[in-house]
Amino acid sequence: MAEDEGTRGDNVFPIRPELHRQAGGGGLPPPGINLGERLARLEAAIEGLRHSQNLTIGAMATVGGILAAIIIGLGVYSLQRIDQTEESIAREAAATRQELVGVITAIANSITAAREMRPPIVVVPAVPPSAPHPSPSSSPPGK
């Protein structure tokens, strides 16, 4: 375990109470404790924390990138839908306009035809009241 302490994430060591007991209460470690070994363990623990911090930052960056891609994708999709809706509204407005033009034209033609239509003039020859009525098959007298 000592040879791969700096490369693995399980390089946290338990606190050994015998390292912290000091006979005189001074700041120096008791005799027989190797300061180089303690320094190496401390550096390995710090390196492990840096490694786990780098993994956390990388994971957060990945999740942030995925969320940004989803937001951008939804935005592009929404803009396309808005464009399609605008085109659909424009087509419907043009169709409605054409229908209104057709209705107005039909009304105008009807009004024009009603104005031009005059009641037929029927010429009835003056017949004295005592004279016999001519039969419908006889032709009117010529001039």
Order of alpha helices (4+ residues) and beta strands (2+ residues): alpha-alpha
